[in-house]
Amino acid sequence: MATPNEGKSMKKILQGTLLLLLSGLCGLGLAQSPAPATPSFTLTISTAKNTFTTGTDIDVDITQKNISDHGIYHVAIAMGAGNIYARRSISTIVHDSKGSPVTETPLGHKVHGTEPHIHPNGGSVFSARTVIPPGKSYHYVIHLSQEYDLTHPGKYTIQAKERDAWTPQYPWVTSNVLTITIKP
């Protein structure tokens, strides 16, 4: 049996331990995850019109604007064994009106790097970097109807995305979402 002094000491030890545990738990509650990093660039996409006829070319304008205080790069890669094609660092995402991904054409598979039977080390690879200074933009056009099967009438959504290699955590930067209609 504990003496009164031992009981007081034990009580103080338990109170101290409880206080330490509670302060640790409070500290966990107050701890914050790091704030999301500000991206180095923005992506904007547009088309000349929103309604197209089946079989017509659908060109999408992509603008990558540097909103950082340092230069960034737009990167393009040319690769392939005997079949040279360009591959972009910016990806496009196309869905039909049901939200399903639209089938890529053979060229689309090459440009997007999604060929089912591609050998990762086959052929030559060349890359080109274009510097985008702070506050400036890089603009180019992609021929969406050559990369995706857009032969079926209906509504489609288009979005572009790219990883921000100049920002910690490499966040995805996504563009606005375009909706287009394809009529027969």
N, CA, C and O of each residue as an XYZ file, in Angstrom:
736
protein
N       0.832     -1.164      0.000
C       0.000      0.000      0.000
C       0.887      1.241      0.000
O       1.893      1.290      0.707
N       0.505      2.262     -0.809
C       1.294      3.485     -0.939
C       1.008      4.422      0.210
O      -0.124      4.537      0.680
N       2.071      5.097      0.658
C       1.930      6.103      1.709
C       1.282      7.337      1.100
O       1.230      7.457     -0.124
N       0.774      8.279      1.941
C       0.143      9.488      1.401
C       1.104     10.284      0.515
O       0.681     10.833     -0.503
N       2.380     10.359      0.878
C       3.332     11.106      0.055
C       3.559     10.419     -1.288
O       3.662     11.078     -2.323
N       3.636      9.077     -1.261
C       3.819      8.335     -2.499
C       2.600      8.485     -3.396
O       2.729      8.564     -4.617
N       1.421      8.525     -2.792
C       0.175      8.704     -3.538
C       0.143     10.053     -4.232
O      -0.277     10.150     -5.384
N       0.599     11.128     -3.516
C       0.641     12.466     -4.106
C       1.636     12.503     -5.266
O       1.375     13.111     -6.304
N       2.781     11.843     -5.072
C       3.801     11.816     -6.132
C       3.262     11.084     -7.367
O       3.439     11.531     -8.500
N       2.610      9.963     -7.120
C       2.053      9.183     -8.223
C       0.984      9.995     -8.950
O       0.897      9.952    -10.177
N       0.177     10.728     -8.200
C      -0.873     11.549     -8.786
C      -0.250     12.636     -9.662
O      -0.751     12.916    -10.751
N       0.846     13.253     -9.188
C       1.516     14.298     -9.952
C       2.126     13.715    -11.240
O       2.079     14.338    -12.300
N       2.686     12.531    -11.124
C       3.263     11.883    -12.313
C       2.164     11.614    -13.336
O       2.347     11.883    -14.523
N       1.032     11.091    -12.893
C      -0.084     10.813    -13.801
C      -0.623     12.095    -14.412
O      -0.934     12.124    -15.603
N      -0.743     13.174    -13.609
C      -1.230     14.454    -14.127
C      -0.246     15.012    -15.170
O      -0.648     15.522    -16.215
N       1.045     14.900    -14.856
C       2.065     15.379    -15.803
C       2.026     14.607    -17.111
O       2.137     15.181    -18.194
N       1.864     13.290    -16.991
C       1.797     12.447    -18.187
C       0.556     12.787    -19.006
O       0.624     12.892    -20.231
N      -0.575     12.958    -18.328
C      -1.817     13.313    -18.994
C      -1.698     14.672    -19.679
O      -2.144     14.842    -20.814
N      -1.096     15.633    -18.991
C      -0.901     16.962    -19.555
C      -0.002     16.893    -20.792
O      -0.267     17.555    -21.796
N       1.051     16.098    -20.716
C       1.969     15.933    -21.840
C       1.248     15.301    -23.034
O       1.421     15.743    -24.170
N       0.446     14.273    -22.777
C      -0.303     13.617    -23.847
C      -1.307     14.571    -24.487
O      -1.424     14.621    -25.712
N      -2.032     15.327    -23.662
C      -3.019     16.272    -24.190
C      -2.363     17.374    -25.016
O      -2.878     17.752    -26.069
N      -1.238     17.886    -24.547
C      -0.564     18.935    -25.316
C      -0.060     18.382    -26.646
O      -0.076     19.088    -27.654
N       0.383     17.141    -26.658
C       0.810     16.507    -27.913
C      -0.344     16.354    -28.875
O      -0.204     16.610    -30.071
N      -1.504     15.930    -28.347
C      -2.683     15.781    -29.195
C      -3.150     17.123    -29.725
O      -3.543     17.233    -30.886
N      -3.109     18.142    -28.881
C      -3.494     19.484    -29.335
C      -2.533     19.959    -30.405
O      -2.941     20.583    -31.384
N      -1.268     19.665    -30.219
C      -0.272     20.052    -31.213
C      -0.546     19.382    -32.544
O      -0.362     19.993    -33.597
N      -0.986     18.128    -32.509
C      -1.328     17.438    -33.751
C      -2.513     18.093    -34.418
O      -2.556     18.205    -35.644
N      -3.469     18.523    -33.631
C      -4.656     19.178    -34.183
C      -4.320     20.520    -34.796
O      -4.958     20.943    -35.759
N      -3.323     21.193    -34.246
C      -2.952     22.503    -34.746
C      -1.967     22.417    -35.906
O      -1.826     23.363    -36.680
N      -1.289     21.284    -36.022
C      -0.314     21.146    -37.098
C      -1.029     21.226    -38.443
O      -2.098     20.644    -38.624
N      -0.442     21.938    -39.361
C      -1.060     22.105    -40.666
C      -0.167     21.467    -41.722
O       1.059     21.469    -41.617
N      -0.814     20.930    -42.726
C      -0.037     20.418    -43.845
C       0.479     21.613    -44.635
O      -0.106     22.694    -44.574
N       1.567     21.428    -45.377
C       2.112     22.561    -46.115
C       1.086     23.139    -47.077
O       0.289     22.412    -47.669
N       1.120     24.453    -47.221
C       0.197     25.116    -48.142
C       0.506     24.661    -49.567
O       1.667     24.442    -49.912
N      -0.521     24.519    -50.387
C      -0.267     24.117    -51.767
C       0.641     25.153    -52.441
O       0.490     26.358    -52.244
N       1.567     24.658    -53.224
C       2.515     25.535    -53.902
C       1.819     26.314    -55.014
O       0.908     25.805    -55.666
N       2.254     27.539    -55.222
C       1.740     28.349    -56.320
C       2.382     27.850    -57.604
O       3.607     27.747    -57.674
N       1.582     27.537    -58.628
C       2.162     27.014    -59.859
C       3.013     28.052    -60.582
O       2.862     29.255    -60.371
N       3.907     27.567    -61.436
C       4.789     28.435    -62.216
C       4.123     28.944    -63.487
O       4.579     29.919    -64.084
N       3.041     28.283    -63.901
C       2.409     28.650    -65.165
C       0.920     28.348    -65.137
O       0.423     27.660    -64.246
N       0.221     28.879    -66.134
C      -1.190     28.563    -66.341
C      -1.339     27.956    -67.730
O      -0.505     28.172    -68.609
N      -2.394     27.207    -67.912
C      -2.741     26.649    -69.216
C      -4.135     27.132    -69.592
O      -5.057     27.093    -68.777
N      -4.279     27.584    -70.819
C      -5.578     28.018    -71.326
C      -5.779     27.378    -72.688
O      -4.875     27.375    -73.523
N      -6.976     26.834    -72.909
C      -7.281     26.246    -74.217
C      -8.514     26.922    -74.807
O      -9.393     27.392    -74.084
N      -8.558     26.960    -76.145
C      -9.717     27.550    -76.827
C      -9.825     26.969    -78.228
O      -8.874     26.393    -78.755
N     -10.996     27.132    -78.815
C     -11.231     26.754    -80.208
C     -11.869     27.952    -80.898
O     -12.416     28.835    -80.238
N     -11.799     27.980    -82.223
C     -12.374     29.092    -82.977
C     -13.894     29.113    -82.856
O     -14.523     30.168    -82.938
N     -14.471     27.932    -82.660
C     -15.928     27.827    -82.494
C     -16.214     26.640    -81.595
O     -15.303     25.884    -81.259
N     -17.467     26.466    -81.201
C     -17.835     25.375    -80.286
C     -18.628     24.262    -80.954
O     -18.865     23.219    -80.345
N     -19.045     24.474    -82.209
C     -19.815     23.463    -82.922
C     -19.084     23.109    -84.203
O     -18.653     23.985    -84.952
N     -18.950     21.797    -84.445
C     -18.233     21.299    -85.613
C     -19.083     20.246    -86.306
O     -19.996     19.678    -85.708
N     -18.776     19.991    -87.565
C     -19.441     18.944    -88.333
C     -18.551     17.710    -88.319
O     -17.327     17.830    -88.371
N     -19.151     16.530    -88.251
C     -18.391     15.280    -88.262
C     -17.409     15.274    -89.424
O     -17.765     15.585    -90.560
N     -16.169     14.915    -89.119
C     -15.145     14.810    -90.149
C     -14.332     16.077    -90.375
O     -13.356     16.045    -91.126
N     -14.702     17.189    -89.752
C     -13.914     18.416    -89.947
C     -12.759     18.459    -88.939
O     -12.794     17.809    -87.894
N     -11.750     19.237    -89.285
C     -10.617     19.409    -88.379
C     -11.042     20.221    -87.164
O     -11.754     21.218    -87.281
N     -10.594     19.778    -86.001
C     -10.865     20.511    -84.755
C      -9.517     20.899    -84.181
O      -8.795     20.068    -83.632
N      -9.191     22.172    -84.316
C      -7.921     22.682    -83.818
C      -8.140     23.342    -82.459
O      -9.067     24.130    -82.273
N      -7.269     23.004    -81.523
C      -7.341     23.568    -80.175
C      -6.096     24.411    -79.941
O      -4.970     23.932    -80.083
N      -6.311     25.660    -79.585
C      -5.211     26.559    -79.245
C      -4.849     26.339    -77.783
O      -5.724     26.335    -76.916
N      -3.563     26.155    -77.510
C      -3.082     25.987    -76.136
C      -2.105     27.113    -75.843
O      -1.185     27.371    -76.620
N      -2.313     27.780    -74.716
C      -1.401     28.829    -74.281
C      -0.869     28.463    -72.908
O      -1.637     28.243    -71.971
N       0.447     28.399    -72.794
C       1.118     28.151    -71.519
C       1.764     29.471    -71.117
O       2.689     29.935    -71.784
N       1.284     30.084    -70.026
C       1.797     31.385    -69.583
C       2.626     31.225    -68.318
O       2.183     30.618    -67.343
N       3.830     31.772    -68.345
C       4.723     31.748    -67.192
C       4.283     32.828    -66.211
O       4.354     34.016    -66.524
N       3.827     32.422    -65.024
C       3.403     33.385    -64.002
C       4.391     33.427    -62.841
O       4.080     33.955    -61.773
N       5.585     32.869    -63.052
C       6.603     32.845    -62.006
C       7.578     34.008    -62.204
O       7.422     34.823    -63.113
N       8.574     34.063    -61.341
C       9.608     35.098    -61.455
C      10.889     34.548    -62.093
O      11.941     35.183    -62.014
N      10.805     33.385    -62.718
C      11.969     32.761    -63.355
C      11.544     32.107    -64.664
O      10.359     31.847    -64.877
N      12.504     31.844    -65.533
C      12.200     31.188    -66.796
C      11.763     29.747    -66.585
O      12.256     29.064    -65.687
N      10.840     29.294    -67.413
C      10.426     27.888    -67.424
C      10.568     27.393    -68.862
O      10.868     28.182    -69.758
N      10.360     26.111    -69.089
C      10.531     25.546    -70.417
C       9.262     24.866    -70.901
O       8.537     24.224    -70.140
N       9.020     25.032    -72.197
C       8.044     24.184    -72.874
C       8.882     23.097    -73.533
O       9.846     23.400    -74.235
N       8.523     21.830    -73.315
C       9.333     20.721    -73.814
C       8.530     19.915    -74.838
O       7.362     19.590    -74.625
N       9.189     19.607    -75.948
C       8.622     18.711    -76.961
C       9.667     17.644    -77.252
O      10.868     17.914    -77.222
N       9.214     16.454    -77.527
C      10.119     15.329    -77.768
C       9.782     14.723    -79.126
O       8.617     14.452    -79.418
N      10.796     14.513    -79.948
C      10.625     13.804    -81.223
C      11.256     12.434    -81.047
O      12.400     12.325    -80.606
N      10.521     11.399    -81.386
C      11.034     10.046    -81.182
C      10.429      9.075    -82.171
O       9.486      9.405    -82.890
N      10.979      7.878    -82.199
C      10.426      6.815    -83.018
C      11.455      6.206    -83.933
O      12.341      6.894    -84.440
N      11.335      4.917    -84.144
C      12.243      4.197    -85.032
C      11.650      4.220    -86.439
O      10.711      3.480    -86.731
N      12.196      5.070    -87.312
C      11.720      5.152    -88.683
C      10.422      5.919    -88.837
O      10.065      6.289    -89.955
N       9.717      6.166    -87.774
C       8.438      6.870    -87.791
C       8.539      8.050    -86.836
O       8.087      7.952    -85.696
N       9.109      9.143    -87.264
C       9.336     10.279    -86.372
C       7.999     10.953    -86.062
O       7.208     11.225    -86.964
N       7.767     11.210    -84.825
C       6.569     11.924    -84.383
C       6.923     12.739    -83.153
O       7.888     12.447    -82.448
N       6.131     13.757    -82.912
C       6.375     14.628    -81.764
C       5.501     14.189    -80.603
O       4.361     13.763    -80.783
N       6.054     14.303    -79.434
C       5.318     13.982    -78.216
C       5.380     15.199    -77.309
O       6.459     15.741    -77.065
N       4.240     15.627    -76.813
C       4.157     16.836    -75.995
C       4.272     16.511    -74.526
O       3.961     15.403    -74.089
N       4.722     17.495    -73.769
C       4.705     17.339    -72.313
C       3.324     17.696    -71.761
O       2.972     17.292    -70.653
N       2.551     18.449    -72.528
C       1.190     18.802    -72.116
C       0.239     17.734    -72.638
O       0.248     17.414    -73.826
N      -0.572     17.191    -71.758
C      -1.534     16.140    -72.115
C      -2.898     16.748    -72.369
O      -3.250     17.777    -71.791
N      -3.661     16.109    -73.234
C      -5.057     16.502    -73.428
C      -5.948     15.376    -72.922
O      -5.612     14.196    -73.025
N      -7.077     15.767    -72.381
C      -8.049     14.816    -71.844
C      -9.364     15.105    -72.551
O      -9.873     16.224    -72.485
N      -9.916     14.106    -73.226
C     -11.157     14.293    -73.973
C     -12.158     13.232    -73.506
O     -11.857     12.038    -73.486
N     -13.356     13.695    -73.131
C     -14.428     12.789    -72.695
C     -15.678     13.029    -73.531
O     -15.913     14.137    -74.014
N     -16.481     11.971    -73.698
C     -17.752     12.123    -74.384
C     -18.818     12.587    -73.389
O     -18.515     12.839    -72.223
N     -20.053     12.696    -73.847
C     -21.129     13.230    -72.998
C     -21.453     12.330    -71.806
O     -22.093     12.777    -70.854
N     -21.018     11.065    -71.846
C     -21.239     10.154    -70.714
C     -20.080     10.199    -69.722
O     -20.111      9.520    -68.696
N     -19.055     11.000    -70.029
C     -17.891     11.090    -69.150
C     -16.835     10.032    -69.434
O     -15.864      9.907    -68.689
N     -17.020      9.269    -70.510
C     -16.056      8.225    -70.864
C     -14.925      8.818    -71.700
O     -15.162      9.699    -72.526
N     -13.688      8.337    -71.491
C     -12.580      8.813    -72.319
C     -12.817      8.458    -73.784
O     -13.327      7.381    -74.095
N     -12.445      9.367    -74.674
C     -12.609      9.144    -76.107
C     -11.410      8.345    -76.614
O     -10.278      8.570    -76.185
N     -11.666      7.414    -77.525
C     -10.622      6.558    -78.094
C      -9.603      7.391    -78.856
O      -9.953      8.302    -79.606
N      -8.339      7.058    -78.648
C      -7.264      7.734    -79.368
C      -7.074      7.097    -80.737
O      -7.300      5.899    -80.914
N      -6.661      7.903    -81.694
C      -6.294      7.391    -83.013
C      -4.879      6.816    -82.910
O      -4.211      7.020    -81.896
N      -4.406      6.098    -83.944
C      -3.012      5.623    -83.902
C      -2.013      6.768    -83.690
O      -1.048      6.613    -82.940
N      -2.236      7.915    -84.344
C      -1.360      9.065    -84.127
C      -1.482      9.561    -82.690
O      -0.481      9.919    -82.070
N      -2.695      9.584    -82.163
C      -2.910     10.005    -80.780
C      -2.128      9.152    -79.799
O      -1.540      9.671    -78.850
N      -2.120      7.831    -80.025
C      -1.339      6.930    -79.166
C       0.133      7.314    -79.175
O       0.789      7.305    -78.133
N       0.654      7.651    -80.356
C       2.064      8.027    -80.449
C       2.338      9.353    -79.751
O       3.282      9.467    -78.969
N       1.515     10.345    -80.034
C       1.714     11.680    -79.464
C       1.563     11.665    -77.942
O       2.279     12.375    -77.236
N       0.638     10.862    -77.445
C       0.368     10.816    -76.001
C       1.228      9.797    -75.267
O       1.205      9.725    -74.038
N       1.993      9.002    -76.031
C       2.848      8.001    -75.389
C       2.076      6.830    -74.826
O       2.500      6.227    -73.840
N       0.939      6.493    -75.439
C       0.091      5.412    -74.924
C       0.020      4.214    -75.870
O      -0.893      3.394    -75.775
N       0.983      4.120    -76.776
C       0.988      2.964    -77.683
C       1.066      1.689    -76.870
O       1.904      1.581    -75.975
N       0.203      0.713    -77.163
C       0.180     -0.494    -76.342
C       1.434     -1.356    -76.439
O       1.780     -2.030    -75.468
N       2.124     -1.359    -77.575
C       3.265     -2.259    -77.744
C       4.551     -1.507    -78.030
O       5.400     -1.999    -78.773
N       4.712     -0.332    -77.460
C       5.910      0.465    -77.711
C       7.070     -0.065    -76.870
O       6.903     -0.390    -75.695
N       8.222     -0.144    -77.480
C       9.427     -0.544    -76.758
C      10.049      0.729    -76.204
O      10.363      1.634    -76.978
N      10.240      0.833    -74.892
C      10.695      2.091    -74.303
C      12.056      2.566    -74.797
O      12.339      3.762    -74.729
N      12.901      1.677    -75.288
C      14.234      2.073    -75.718
C      14.418      1.983    -77.229
O      15.550      1.967    -77.714
N      13.319      1.923    -77.977
C      13.426      1.775    -79.417
C      13.562      3.105    -80.133
O      12.835      4.050    -79.828
N      14.492      3.190    -81.091
C      14.626      4.379    -81.913
C      15.380      5.497    -81.230
O      15.893      5.340    -80.122
N      15.441      6.623    -81.906
C      16.141      7.791    -81.389
C      15.170      8.717    -80.676
O      13.970      8.717    -80.949
N      15.710      9.499    -79.762
C      14.888     10.458    -79.025
C      15.609     11.801    -79.048
O      16.788     11.887    -78.705
N      14.906     12.827    -79.447
C      15.433     14.182    -79.434
C      14.441     15.048    -78.679
O      13.232     14.897    -78.853
N      14.930     15.947    -77.850
C      14.009     16.841    -77.156
C      14.394     18.281    -77.455
O      15.560     18.596    -77.694
N      13.403     19.133    -77.437
C      13.604     20.561    -77.659
C      12.960     21.310    -76.501
O      11.843     21.002    -76.082
N      13.682     22.290    -75.998
C      13.155     23.113    -74.915
C      13.063     24.550    -75.416
O      14.011     25.085    -75.991
N      11.934     25.148    -75.195
C      11.746     26.554    -75.522
C      11.581     27.303    -74.211
O      10.681     26.997    -73.428
N      12.437     28.275    -73.966
C      12.357     29.054    -72.726
C      11.158     29.986    -72.802
O      10.942     30.668    -73.803
N      10.382     30.001    -71.719
C       9.277     30.953    -71.591
C       9.669     31.903    -70.457
O       9.624     31.510    -69.291
N      10.052     33.147    -70.775
C      10.459     34.093    -69.727
C       9.279     34.472    -68.821
O       8.126     34.280    -69.205
N       9.555     35.005    -67.627
C       8.482     35.438    -66.724
C       7.519     36.402    -67.425
O       7.938     37.343    -68.100
N       6.228     36.145    -67.249
C       5.193     37.012    -67.820
C       4.889     36.754    -69.288
O       3.966     37.355    -69.837
N       5.644     35.874    -69.933
C       5.439     35.589    -71.357
C       4.699     34.266    -71.541
O       4.560     33.477    -70.607
N       4.228     34.043    -72.774
C       3.453     32.839    -73.084
C       4.037     32.088    -74.267
O       4.716     32.664    -75.117
N       3.758     30.792    -74.303
C       4.084     29.946    -75.439
C       2.751     29.482    -75.991
O       1.911     28.970    -75.251
N       2.554     29.659    -77.290
C       1.266     29.356    -77.903
C       1.466     28.348    -79.037
O       2.398     28.478    -79.831
N       0.600     27.356    -79.107
C       0.631     26.421    -80.227
C      -0.742     25.802    -80.425
O      -1.632     25.941    -79.586
N      -0.895     25.123    -81.543
C      -2.178     24.532    -81.925
C      -2.008     23.027    -82.039
O      -1.027     22.546    -82.605
N      -2.972     22.284    -81.497
C      -2.998     20.835    -81.702
C      -4.215     20.495    -82.558
O      -5.250     21.157    -82.487
N      -4.068     19.463    -83.356
C      -5.136     19.017    -84.247
C      -5.859     17.858    -83.551
O      -5.557     16.687    -83.783
N      -6.797     18.208    -82.713
C      -7.466     17.246    -81.837
C      -8.127     16.110    -82.601
O      -8.086     14.962    -82.160
N      -8.737     16.419    -83.748
C      -9.447     15.389    -84.512
C      -8.494     14.387    -85.152
O      -8.938     13.351    -85.647
N      -7.179     14.677    -85.152
C      -6.203     13.705    -85.638
C      -5.714     12.798    -84.508
O      -5.147     11.734    -84.758
N      -5.936     13.226    -83.271
C      -5.457     12.471    -82.108
C      -6.540     11.659    -81.411
O      -6.237     10.705    -80.694
N      -7.800     12.032    -81.616
C      -8.931     11.346    -80.980
C      -9.988     11.025    -82.023
O     -10.130     11.736    -83.017
N     -10.730      9.949    -81.788
C     -11.823      9.563    -82.680
C     -13.040     10.426    -82.349
O     -13.828     10.104    -81.461
N     -13.170     11.519    -83.080
C     -14.287     12.441    -82.866
C     -15.273     12.366    -84.031
O     -15.805     13.386    -84.471
N     -15.511     11.144    -84.528
C     -16.385     10.939    -85.684
C     -17.844     10.726    -85.295
O     -18.707     10.638    -86.168
N     -18.129     10.645    -84.005
C     -19.500     10.407    -83.555
C     -20.126     11.716    -83.088
O     -19.529     12.432    -82.284
N     -21.328     12.039    -83.585
C     -21.992     13.263    -83.139
C     -22.222     13.239    -81.622
O     -22.429     12.179    -81.033
N     -22.183     14.401    -81.015
C     -22.415     14.514    -79.575
C     -21.610     15.631    -78.962
O     -20.939     16.393    -79.658
N     -21.686     15.720    -77.634
C     -20.928     16.734    -76.892
C     -19.669     16.087    -76.321
O     -19.680     14.928    -75.905
N     -18.593     16.854    -76.311
C     -17.302     16.399    -75.801
C     -16.701     17.488    -74.929
O     -16.885     18.678    -75.185
N     -15.979     17.068    -73.893
C     -15.234     18.029    -73.078
C     -13.744     17.811    -73.318
O     -13.280     16.690    -73.528
N     -13.017     18.918    -73.278
C     -11.570     18.887    -73.537
C     -10.886     19.662    -72.423
O     -11.356     20.724    -72.015
N      -9.785     19.133    -71.938
C      -8.973     19.820    -70.939
C      -7.508     19.455    -71.180
O      -7.203     18.362    -71.659
N      -6.613     20.370    -70.849
C      -5.178     20.111    -70.956
C      -4.587     20.084    -69.558
O      -5.109     20.722    -68.644
N      -3.484     19.335    -69.390
C      -2.812     19.314    -68.092
C      -1.328     19.040    -68.293
O      -0.918     18.426    -69.278
N      -0.535     19.507    -67.338
C       0.902     19.247    -67.348
C       1.418     19.347    -65.924
O       0.930     20.147    -65.126
N       2.402     18.531    -65.621
C       3.063     18.612    -64.317
C       3.938     19.845    -64.292
O       4.594     20.169    -65.282
N       3.952     20.539    -63.156
C       4.783     21.727    -62.985
C       6.113     21.300    -62.385
O       6.225     21.146    -61.168
N       7.117     21.110    -63.223
C       8.432     20.639    -62.786
C       9.226     21.719    -62.061
O      10.286     21.426    -61.509
N       8.747     22.946    -62.049
C       9.471     24.055    -61.427
C       8.917     24.405    -60.048
O       9.369     25.363    -59.423
N       7.950     23.641    -59.576
C       7.323     23.886    -58.283
C       7.476     22.639    -57.423
O       7.272     21.528    -57.914
N       7.833     22.800    -56.138
C       7.929     21.626    -55.257
C       6.633     20.808    -55.294
O       5.547     21.363    -55.459
N       6.753     19.533    -55.145
C       5.647     18.573    -55.142
C       5.117     18.291    -56.542
O       4.203     17.479    -56.686
N       5.652     18.925    -57.572
C       5.271     18.695    -58.971
C       3.752     18.598    -59.163
O       3.254     17.574    -59.630
N       3.021     19.647    -58.808
C       1.559     19.558    -58.937
C       1.114     19.561    -60.403
O       1.818     20.063    -61.279
N      -0.061     18.995    -60.646
C      -0.661     19.075    -61.980
C      -1.248     20.465    -62.137
O      -1.917     20.973    -61.237
N      -0.996     21.072    -63.274
C      -1.644     22.335    -63.638
C      -2.654     21.972    -64.714
O      -2.299     21.354    -65.717
N      -3.910     22.351    -64.512
C      -4.950     22.018    -65.480
C      -5.505     23.293    -66.106
O      -5.511     24.364    -65.499
N      -5.965     23.138    -67.330
C      -6.547     24.262    -68.058
C      -8.032     24.382    -67.745
O      -8.590     23.619    -66.956
N      -8.643     25.349    -68.379
C     -10.098     25.450    -68.380
C     -10.655     24.237    -69.133
O      -9.921     23.549    -69.842
N     -11.942     23.986    -68.974
C     -12.599     22.875    -69.672
C     -13.430     23.465    -70.809
O     -14.250     24.358    -70.596
N     -13.204     22.952    -72.021
C     -14.000     23.360    -73.175
C     -15.059     22.303    -73.450
O     -14.812     21.110    -73.275
N     -16.226     22.735    -73.874
C     -17.252     21.801    -74.339
C     -17.506     22.118    -75.796
O     -17.786     23.259    -76.162
N     -17.404     21.081    -76.627
C     -17.699     21.255    -78.054
C     -18.826     20.304    -78.438
O     -19.072     19.301    -77.768
N     -19.503     20.643    -79.527
C     -20.575     19.798    -80.057
C     -20.195     19.385    -81.463
O     -19.750     20.208    -82.262
N     -20.371     18.114    -81.763
C     -20.140     17.613    -83.116
C     -21.485     17.170    -83.680
O     -22.179     16.334    -83.101
N     -21.834     17.754    -84.825
C     -23.110     17.442    -85.482
C     -22.840     16.626    -86.738
O     -21.758     16.699    -87.320
N     -23.864     15.827    -87.157
C     -23.688     15.018    -88.382
C     -23.481     15.885    -89.631
O     -23.319     15.356    -90.731
